[in-house]
Amino acid sequence: MANYQEIFKDKKDFEAQYRAACQSELGKTFDQCSELEQFQVLARLIASKGNAQLPVSHSKDEKKVYYFSLEFLIGPLLDNYLINYGIRDLVADAMKDMGSDLDAVCRQEVDPGLGNGGLGRLAACFLASMAHNGMAGYGNGMRYRYGLFHQDIEGGRQVERTDNWLANGFPWETRKDASAVTVRFNGHVVRHEDEKGNFWFTEEGGDLVRAVPYDVPVIGFEGKVVNKLRLWSAEPAEENFDLDAFNDGDYAKANKFRSDVEAISTILYPNDAGEHGRLLRLKQEYLFVSAGLQTILRSYEKDFGPDWANLGKRVSVHTNDTHPAMCGPELLRILVDEKGVDFDEAFEIVHETVSFTNHTVMPEALEKWPINTFRSLLPRLYMFIEEIDRRWRDGLSEKLGEDGSSWTDVLRNTAILWDGKVRMANLSIIFSHSVNGVSALHSDILKRETFKDFARLEPELFNNKTNGVTHRRFLREANPAYSKLITDAIGDGWLSDANELEKLVPFESDVDFLDSMDVARKENKERLAAYIKETSGTVLDTNMVFDVQVKRFHAYKRQLLSVFKILDLRNRILDDPNFDPQPTAFIFSGKAAQSYAFAKEVIRLINSLADVVNNDPRVNQKIQVAFVPNFAVSNAQYIYSAADISEQISLAGTEASGTSNMKLMMNGALTLGTLDGSNVEISELVGPENIKIFGMKTEEVEALQASGTYYAWDRYNADRDRLGRIVDQLVDGTLAGLSGNFESVHDHLMVENDPYLVMGDFHAYVQAWEELTKGYADRRAWNKAALHNTAKAGFFSSDRTIAEYEADIWHIDA
Ligand SMILES: *Cc1c(COP(=O)(O)O)cnc(C)c1O
């Protein structure tokens, strides 16, 4: 293992290497480099240090974990890696001497467009924690040419622009042509038989795609271990180039194949709005699964020969949601067809190797593919799925002997193939030795509802791994001011062991510490306010409470409930000039999927509300509203560290875990939330005096929905003065100034009968907000609660989560 302090001997050594790199890479002196070039050269220099450590980080006998995820929302890396190597101060110092500014150079780095939101960010936190925990844990994903989209706001509306995040290159990556592999689509299956009657199958013809990996080093804390994230790009295989067409002058035909293939890695799809069924998405899923597995088996065979029986003891393949679900059948296919392993034994090996994390209980989000599409794209793979499905059905009749449950119900709920579809969640479960949810409540709902038949048949399959986040990025890096206070108080051991944050508890009665928290928070608010002014034009009063709800826009997350509360406050301020809520700035950020019309209207609603509130001198001394465009890891770090209140108000039973709730509580924001996802665990850890919980609980929501008695117009009629008035204001011109009324939002509530019970939780929510914000007047008491949240945040470090995966799912002996 390299010693991180030897990355650069001293400032002089760093400066010499940096200047030399500018010369050799760009043919320029350091002084001739732009800030962007300074960033690029520095990033490549740090990447090269990581790459040099890669081969010595792990021995071949260590168990390897491959984390398959279609998304890795890694965020900017330079600041993070300098902190991890312990050289941030040295580099900042040296650059100052060289006449530059490290902070400004770090800001040149764009967010890689490799993920959507929570699921992708979780994968990135896991990479960081796997490296920190010292394990051989590698990411396997897609290298998208374009990210989801860059969000601009025009006339209050979300406008999607191409996210060309690779425009200036990606200095962290290294293209590995020598590791490229071939992936086949649209082939046909050929049956072979020898004279003894043995038979086997091969797949032939079709379109051959060359999958080329790009590796990004994952530099662990203190640089002890470096792992890698492997990202796949699709290119046409030479065999498929139509030279004849080209020579005949038919360039369009010759190039069509190229562009069809390159389309596979062109764009990241949204993960939350009816994108299922798109052929290109299915191709992406197979490409990164097949390519990843091929290289894994190649290096396994190099180290251990064809010792396939022990694969599952030396390798784990973890599938993040159902997007990599084909890992199971593809591994089976390779073992049987290409490595000559007997079918039954191969399935045992696959089962021991593969594990699965579920991320959602929303039925519409459970991935399904039409059988016809699937079978013609991947005919041989489909045969394996069909056979495993058949065996599952056969096995069911035995398993269902005793407990008297309906055989057909269980079959309908658990079969892989049903109703013309390949059901990816059932596929994942049947091929995996472990199925986990991402918070205690979520894992419970999986067993009780979503996968209840599986859970009854194979209870030992199911377990919980409550999500976590890397506190080194989301506290240390995002919040330097608060981190310094913490380190001055308890030393820096918390950076590698987040449980040490508990040592902050005694400081809850230290008034100097509590007062200095205000200074730090103010600094962060100023930083965020400057950013918001620059990006949206809104000028915030940093003396106000900063109340934030930042996350993807989705009906179940209920940004609409926040809007109702703010409109209610605005109405009451206008009605009664003596009504004095705690002055508060409401800060929103997040993207809506391009095709998700309702979510996009809620974004327009928030911007329209901001326009009305911020420009009305009767209310803007008491409340303000800001929308931060283009939510990403980079600006999230500014927002989390400046928040006083963390809004986590999804309808109970809908948010699998949430992770912004963890990032925010870690930074000392107080949660205003429902008992949903991991809010439940936050609440248990910090205690009722340090969190504000409101609203219906999961069982109450389930009972209300089952009773069929919720009726939006009843709610409207029961409170015309406040609730009914707000509903009317959606369409009566109150908010129409920027770009019109909100009929579809109105209809979502009053015609679709308010599917996420916004009106059902409204009164409890406003009351909870008022009670919580009243407490802000006593700032020391507030800071005491905030500090308690930070002190209890150790549990939510992804280091803890990964340690649990290691022990219970991947079976890695320390
Ligand atoms: C943490 C994070 C999320 C997830 O937020 P939730 O509130 O848990 O949905 C989404 N996007 C980014 C950029 C994040 O950092």
The ligand as an SDF file (V2000), in Angstrom:
LIG
                    3D

 15 15  0  0  0  0  0  0  0  0999 V2000
  -28.7830   12.6860   -2.0750 C   0  0  0  0  0  0  0  0  0  0  0  0
  -29.1870   13.1390   -3.3990 C   0  0  0  0  0  0  0  0  0  0  0  0
  -30.4370   12.7770   -3.9110 C   0  0  0  0  0  0  0  0  0  0  0  0
  -31.4260   11.9440   -3.1340 C   0  0  0  0  0  0  0  0  0  0  0  0
  -32.3270   12.7860   -2.4290 O   0  0  0  0  0  0  0  0  0  0  0  0
  -33.6380   12.2150   -1.7400 P   0  0  0  0  0  0  0  0  0  0  0  0
  -34.1990   13.3880   -1.0160 O   0  0  0  0  0  0  0  0  0  0  0  0
  -33.2150   11.1570   -0.7870 O   0  0  0  0  0  0  0  0  0  0  0  0
  -34.5240   11.7210   -2.8040 O   0  0  0  0  0  0  0  0  0  0  0  0
  -30.7870   13.2150   -5.1660 C   0  0  0  0  0  0  0  0  0  0  0  0
  -29.9450   13.9770   -5.8980 N   0  0  0  0  0  0  0  0  0  0  0  0
  -28.7380   14.3580   -5.4330 C   0  0  0  0  0  0  0  0  0  0  0  0
  -27.8740   15.2270   -6.2710 C   0  0  0  0  0  0  0  0  0  0  0  0
  -28.3160   13.9450   -4.1770 C   0  0  0  0  0  0  0  0  0  0  0  0
  -27.1000   14.3130   -3.7370 O   0  0  0  0  0  0  0  0  0  0  0  0
  1  2  1  0
  2  3  1  0
  2 14  2  0
  3  4  1  0
  3 10  2  0
  4  5  1  0
  5  6  1  0
  6  7  2  0
  6  8  1  0
  6  9  1  0
 10 11  1  0
 11 12  2  0
 12 13  1  0
 12 14  1  0
 14 15  1  0
M  END
$$$$
